[in-house]
């Protein structure tokens, strides 16, 4: 009996959870109340946290109090002063040279640095006021002097880059050689041409006739090469080109004047008389600041039939022998023309004029008066037998003229 009772209790215990699981609606009210009671503190804490975060967010979102208006005005005034000073400095740099700025501001700076007179019996406040005024007036003077110092430094650096390295690019001529003209030659596309190919890199070619031209001109001129290329290029090329040393001067890019984005030859810095300087280049009028001294020739770009340098030899040789007082006047008469071709034409015209005077026409004119001339010559030849008067002496002196000598030679 006891065993049956224990078995019944065990089954009741085993069936109790299943019943509760199968029929949860019997304990819904009680469990809901317990859950609500347990969740209440959590919800309260969450609500408190949300309120705190909202308060913090509200506090963080508040805008700071705006600064006083006087600080804004002060900043605007300082900004306007800086912009005005920069604008004035920029305009002064554009419109005036440093010397002009110094001259225009000299009186102002002198007036501002002169102490303000104060009477001996002035009050302490008046003395303090004069001191404050003098101190305040020194500020613009210091600004002007600072601007001038900075501009002077900048212009010195620019001048060192843009201007030739010296005002005397060539040494002084020997007094015995003052009569010699200076022949200035460009390098690229005038004497040589440099070409680059991917297969072989850079190569430099000599213009046809350049060796004979330099050697011949070296006998008549002081020959100078003036290039806008760097010395590391110019010097090796001239070492190969001028093996006999006829080129006495070598000038490269540091000796040029940098202007408007280009390197120009400034012949005024050569330390030579401008009336005795000739500049020859394939780009003469584009690369020189003294076009009145320029002889423009055709740029050479590897043409095998080029004779430009050799064609110039007669003209340059003639100039070296005649030595005109100012070569610029001579070159002005060739302006816009091919100098070599024009010189040949003028030479031919000159020969034609000489033929008119000394040729057959002159002989025909002389023949008509030869009877009279023979009479005079007979008198001169018999001057030992006949008395000599002043008229015969005058005729004798006439026969010393080259034209009369020519007529005598023509008759004989």
C-alpha positions in Angstrom: 0.0 0.0 0.0 2.8 2.3 0.8 4.5 1.6 -2.5 1.3 2.5 -4.4 1.1 5.8 -2.5 4.7 6.8 -3.4 4.2 5.9 -7.0 1.1 8.1 -7.2 2.9 11.0 -5.6 5.8 10.6 -8.1 3.4 10.7 -11.1 1.7 13.8 -9.6 5.1 15.5 -9.4 6.0 14.5 -12.9 2.6 15.7 -14.3 2.7 19.1 -12.5 5.1 20.9 -14.8 3.4 19.6 -17.9 0.1 21.0 -16.7 1.6 24.4 -16.0 3.3 24.4 -19.4 0.2 23.2 -21.2 -2.1 25.7 -19.5 -0.2 28.9 -18.9 -3.4 31.0 -18.9 -4.1 29.9 -15.3 -1.2 32.1 -14.0 -1.3 35.0 -16.5 -2.6 37.7 -14.1 -0.1 36.9 -11.4 2.9 36.7 -13.7 1.9 39.9 -15.4 1.8 41.7 -12.2 5.2 40.4 -11.1 6.8 41.3 -14.4 5.3 44.8 -14.3 6.6 45.2 -10.8 10.1 44.0 -11.8 10.1 46.3 -14.9 9.0 49.4 -13.2 12.4 50.3 -11.7 14.1 49.7 -15.0 11.7 51.9 -16.9 12.1 54.6 -14.3 15.9 54.4 -14.6 15.7 54.6 -18.4 13.3 57.5 -18.2 15.7 59.3 -15.9 18.6 58.6 -18.2 16.7 59.8 -21.2 15.8 63.0 -19.3 19.4 63.5 -18.3 20.6 63.0 -21.9 18.0 65.3 -23.2 19.1 67.9 -20.7 22.7 67.4 -21.6 21.8 67.7 -25.3 19.9 70.8 -24.7 22.8 72.2 -22.7 25.2 71.3 -25.5 23.1 72.9 -28.2 23.0 76.3 -26.6 24.9 79.0 -28.6 27.6 81.0 -26.9 27.0 84.5 -26.1 27.9 86.8 -29.1 31.1 88.9 -28.6 30.8 92.6 -28.1 30.5 94.6 -31.3 33.6 96.6 -30.5 35.8 93.6 -31.1 34.2 93.1 -34.5 34.9 96.7 -35.4 38.5 96.4 -34.2 39.0 93.3 -36.3 37.5 94.9 -39.4 39.7 98.0 -38.9 42.8 95.9 -38.6 41.9 93.9 -41.7 41.2 97.0 -43.7 44.5 98.6 -42.6 46.4 95.5 -43.7 44.6 95.4 -47.0 45.2 99.1 -47.6 48.9 98.8 -46.7 49.3 95.9 -49.1 47.4 97.7 -51.8 49.4 100.8 -51.4 52.7 98.8 -51.5 51.6 97.0 -54.6 50.6 100.1 -56.4 53.8 101.9 -55.4 55.8 98.9 -56.7 54.0 99.0 -60.0 53.8 102.8 -60.6 57.1 104.1 -59.0 60.7 103.0 -58.9 62.4 102.6 -55.5 64.2 105.9 -56.0 60.9 107.7 -56.8 59.3 106.3 -53.6 62.3 107.4 -51.6 62.1 110.9 -53.1 58.4 111.3 -52.6 58.3 110.1 -49.0 61.5 111.8 -47.8 59.8 115.0 -46.6 57.0 113.1 -44.9 59.5 110.9 -43.1 61.6 113.8 -42.0 58.5 115.7 -40.7 57.2 112.7 -38.8 60.5 112.0 -37.1 61.1 115.6 -36.1 60.2 115.9 -32.3 57.1 118.0 -31.7 58.1 121.2 -29.9 56.8 121.5 -26.3 57.0 124.7 -24.3 59.1 124.6 -21.2 56.2 125.6 -19.0 53.9 123.0 -20.5 52.0 120.8 -18.2 52.7 117.1 -17.6 49.7 116.2 -19.6 50.8 118.3 -22.6 54.2 116.7 -22.5 52.7 113.2 -22.3 50.4 114.1 -25.3 53.4 115.3 -27.4 55.3 112.1 -26.5 52.3 109.9 -27.5 51.9 111.9 -30.8 55.6 111.5 -31.7 55.5 107.8 -30.9 52.3 107.3 -33.0 53.8 109.1 -36.0 56.9 106.9 -36.0 54.7 103.9 -37.0 54.0 104.9 -40.6 57.7 106.0 -41.0 58.8 102.6 -39.8 56.3 100.9 -42.2 57.6 102.9 -45.2 61.2 102.2 -44.3 60.4 98.5 -43.9 58.7 98.5 -47.3 61.7 100.1 -48.9 64.2 97.7 -47.3 62.1 94.7 -48.4 61.7 96.0 -51.9 65.4 96.8 -52.2 66.3 93.3 -51.2 63.8 91.7 -53.6 64.9 93.9 -56.5 68.5 93.1 -55.9 67.7 89.4 -56.2 65.6 90.0 -59.3 68.4 92.1 -60.8 70.9 89.5 -60.1 68.9 87.0 -62.1 67.6 89.3 -64.9 70.5 91.6 -65.5 73.9 90.6 -67.0 76.5 89.5 -64.6 78.6 92.7 -65.2 78.4 96.1 -66.8 81.6 95.2 -68.6 81.2 91.8 -70.1 84.5 92.1 -72.1 87.9 93.3 -70.9 89.2 96.7 -72.0 90.7 96.9 -75.5 94.3 97.6 -75.8 94.9 101.2 -76.9 96.6 100.0 -80.0 93.5 98.0 -81.0 90.8 100.7 -80.5 90.2 100.9 -84.2 89.3 97.2 -84.5 85.6 96.5 -84.9 83.8 93.9 -82.8 81.9 91.1 -84.6 79.4 89.5 -82.2 78.0 86.1 -83.4 75.0 84.1 -82.1 75.6 80.4 -81.7 72.4 78.3 -82.3 71.1 78.3 -85.8 73.8 80.8 -86.7 77.1 78.9 -86.4 75.7 75.5 -85.4 72.5 73.5 -85.1 71.7 71.1 -82.2 69.4 68.2 -82.9 68.0 65.4 -80.7 66.9 62.0 -81.8 65.8 59.2 -79.5 68.2 56.7 -81.1 71.4 58.9 -80.6 70.4 61.7 -78.3 71.8 65.2 -78.8 74.2 66.1 -81.7 75.6 69.4 -82.8 76.2 70.2 -86.5 78.4 72.9 -88.0 77.0 75.3 -90.5 78.6 75.1 -94.0 81.6 77.4 -94.2 81.7 78.2 -90.5 85.3 77.2 -90.1 86.5 79.4 -93.0 84.3 82.2 -91.9 85.6 82.4 -88.3 89.2 82.0 -89.4 88.9 84.8 -92.0 87.0 87.2 -89.8 89.5 86.6 -86.9 92.0 88.5 -89.1 89.9 91.6 -89.3 87.7 91.7 -86.2 87.5 91.0 -82.5 85.2 87.9 -82.7 82.8 87.3 -79.8 80.2 84.6 -79.5 77.1 85.7 -77.5 74.6 83.0 -76.8 71.5 82.6 -74.6 72.4 79.0 -73.7 74.0 77.8 -70.5 77.9 77.8 -70.1 77.8 74.0 -69.8 76.6 73.9 -73.4 78.4 76.9 -75.0 81.9 76.1 -73.7 82.2 72.5 -75.0 80.7 73.5 -78.4 83.2 76.4 -78.9 86.1 74.2 -77.8 85.3 71.9 -80.7 84.4 74.7 -83.1 87.3 77.1 -82.5 90.3 74.9 -82.3 92.6 77.7 -83.5 91.5 80.4 -81.0 90.1 83.0 -83.3 87.1 83.6 -81.0 88.4 85.9 -78.3 85.1 86.3 -76.2 82.6 83.7 -75.0 79.4 85.0 -73.5 76.5 82.7 -72.4 73.1 83.0 -70.6 74.4 84.7 -67.4 75.6 87.6 -69.6 72.1 88.1 -71.1 69.2 90.3 -69.9 66.1 88.5 -68.9 63.1 90.6 -70.0 59.4 89.6 -70.8 60.2 86.0 -70.4 63.1 86.0 -72.8 66.9 86.2 -72.7 68.2 89.2 -74.8 71.7 90.2 -75.8 72.5 93.6 -74.4 75.3 95.0 -76.6 75.6 98.1 -74.3 77.3 95.9 -71.7 80.1 94.7 -73.9 82.4 97.5 -72.9 82.9 98.5 -76.6 82.1 101.5 -78.7 78.5 100.9 -80.1 79.5 102.5 -83.4 82.0 99.6 -83.9 79.9 96.6 -83.0 78.1 94.3 -85.5 75.8 91.5 -84.2 75.0 88.6 -86.6 72.3 86.1 -85.8 69.6 84.0 -87.4 67.2 85.7 -84.9 69.0 89.1 -84.6 66.1 91.4 -84.4 64.3 89.1 -81.9 67.2 88.5 -79.5 69.0 91.8 -79.3 68.2 95.0 -77.5 70.1 97.1 -80.0 68.5 96.4 -83.5 70.5 99.2 -85.1 73.6 97.0 -84.7 72.0 93.8 -86.1 72.6 91.9 -89.3 69.8 89.4 -89.8 70.6 86.2 -91.7 68.6 83.1 -92.5 68.5 80.7 -89.5 70.2 77.4 -90.4 68.4 74.1 -89.9 70.7 71.6 -91.5 70.3 72.8 -95.1 73.3 71.4 -97.0 73.4 74.2 -99.7 73.5 77.1 -97.2 76.1 79.8 -98.0 74.9 82.6 -95.7 78.2 83.0 -93.8 80.4 82.9 -96.9 78.1 85.4 -98.6 78.7 87.9 -95.8 82.5 87.8 -96.1 82.8 90.5 -98.8 80.6 93.0 -96.9 82.4 92.4 -93.5 85.8 92.6 -95.2 84.9 95.9 -96.8 83.7 97.3 -93.5 86.9 96.2 -91.7 89.0 98.0 -94.3 87.0 101.2 -94.7 86.2 101.5 -91.0 83.1 103.8 -91.2 82.8 106.2 -88.3 79.5 104.6 -87.3 78.5 101.2 -88.5 74.9 101.8 -87.3 74.4 104.4 -90.1 75.7 101.9 -92.7 73.4 99.1 -91.4 70.4 101.4 -91.4 70.9 101.8 -95.2 70.5 98.0 -95.5 67.4 97.8 -93.3 64.9 95.3 -94.5 67.2 93.9 -97.1 69.6 90.9 -97.4 72.9 92.6 -96.5 75.1 90.2 -98.5 72.9 90.4 -101.7 72.4 94.1 -101.4 76.2 94.7 -101.0 76.9 92.7 -104.2 74.3 94.8 -106.1 75.8 98.0 -104.8 79.3 96.9 -105.7 78.2 96.1 -109.3 76.5 99.5 -109.5 79.7 101.2 -108.3 81.7 99.3 -110.9 79.3 100.5 -113.6 79.7 104.1 -112.5 83.5 103.7 -112.6 83.2 102.4 -116.2 81.2 105.4 -117.2 83.9 107.7 -116.0 87.0 105.6 -116.9 85.6 103.5 -119.8 85.0 104.1 -123.5 82.7 107.1 -122.9 85.5 109.0 -121.1 87.9 108.1 -123.8 85.6 109.5 -126.5 85.2 112.7 -124.6 89.0 113.0 -124.1 89.7 112.4 -127.8 87.9 115.5 -128.9 90.1 117.7 -126.9 93.3 115.8 -127.3 94.8 118.3 -129.8 94.7 121.0 -127.2 96.1 118.6 -124.6 99.0 117.6 -126.9 99.9 121.3 -127.4 100.1 121.7 -123.6 102.1 118.5 -123.2 104.6 119.7 -125.8 105.1 122.9 -123.9 105.7 121.0 -120.8 108.1 118.6 -122.4 110.1 121.6 -123.8 110.0 123.5 -120.6 113.8 123.6 -120.5 113.9 125.4 -123.8 110.9 127.7 -123.5 110.3 130.2 -120.7 108.0 128.9 -118.0 105.2 131.1 -116.8 102.5 130.6 -114.2 100.0 129.3 -116.7 102.3 126.4 -117.8 103.0 125.6 -114.1 99.3 125.4 -113.5 98.8 123.1 -116.4 101.7 121.0 -115.2 100.1 120.6 -111.8 96.8 119.7 -113.6 98.6 116.8 -115.2 99.4 115.4 -111.8 95.7 114.6 -111.2 94.7 110.9 -111.6 92.2 111.6 -114.4 94.9 113.3 -116.6 97.3 110.5 -115.9 94.7 108.1 -117.0 94.1 110.0 -120.2 97.9 110.0 -120.9 98.0 106.2 -120.3 95.0 105.8 -122.6 96.6 107.8 -125.4 99.9 105.8 -125.1 
